């Protein structure tokens, strides 16, 4: 666990890895897939993002331990009662569910800036082929940052944002019509990625996996200067490190985790991070703003 509360000084050694009480080993309960899309951090050392069960920590304890301290963690068990994820025949948010229920829903997919109109069913039907194309180093379309509640508002009833993230969420205190629309779904084949970035307004975020696996790589804000060549210009983590463009990249010590179905990762504010799907995946993300104390 990256137990770092203060910025790390330039040239300092790797952040101390200090598991907190209740942290679990950084291993998903779901059988991990082969890593088809390795991440090249350029670092000699790697931190882990631990897991903790929602049943073993109260929302207030979670806020004090992780959110106020800005420490990434994976929360397990928080999605188990969601109609979107609950196990059994009543589970909703699968590829089959979306194909049958909303296959005719229009959507816009993005291939590295090129937009294309399709339907949700047509896109899902092509995910396997797109994944094979991604393995062949071809650019493939991604259904990303879909404001699904505008198009299919009833989907909002299929999940409950965990209180662990929203006990002091400033956005939740606003009238509903004034709350930022920071709630998105992502659908994509293996190989689709979110390149290194810092989230909008430098907010906190959580992302829950409904289907598939994604590798998440996060960098402490104090190490941002080692991986940023210009404002918001970060390295391509799916290619070997380029010391000509990022000579100090090896000084940035990342934390990494393979996120599996039913798990939620907490991404603290200001942390540069990257995600790549190792399998076809569906994920849900919300951004929130911690209230100053």
C-alpha angles and dihedrals in degrees: 000000000000096000095185121138100163126053114271113243119242110272093017120141123259117300111268115264104225119163113215123223109282095022114135127212112282094253125118120234089225117082105264119237123228113279101249095165110046121198118231108208098164088223126129092210132047131196125210131232107224128217129232129182119243086224092061100053133045120230089249092052091046092053093050095044101041116007100046090044094044095234122154118233140160115240116207129195095025094109098045096100096044114113083221092063113011112129122252136043093317094063111119119183102073128121089254092052094051092045093052099038103033106014092126093051110121115236139172120232125197127219103188093309099329110112123211131183118226139135126269092243094050092049095049091049090059099047096101092052091045090053091054089049091051090054087055088056094253123142112251134191121263128199096216137165091008111181089217095170090067093054102031106020094174090070088075088072091061097072140034118213105240113254088224088079101035109045090111101015107152092204092059089058092061123088108272093249090055097048113111112251093241096147119106145165124217124202121179149139126253109292099035111130146187104222121226109296145140115242124257114286087001088277129162117256143190127202126195124200115225097170133009135359134287131189111226122198119188133186127204111246090242088063095050091097089063094057102034115087093178134351105316092347106132134168124271102250093195090066130059114275116277108216091184091065099027107028094167098044093111089062091065109089110205131203115220139189138170105230117209137190115302094020129115124204121207111217110195122223116275095014111132108225144175133203132193127180115235090189136014105294149186119202137173124210136185129185121212140178122233113227112241112249 
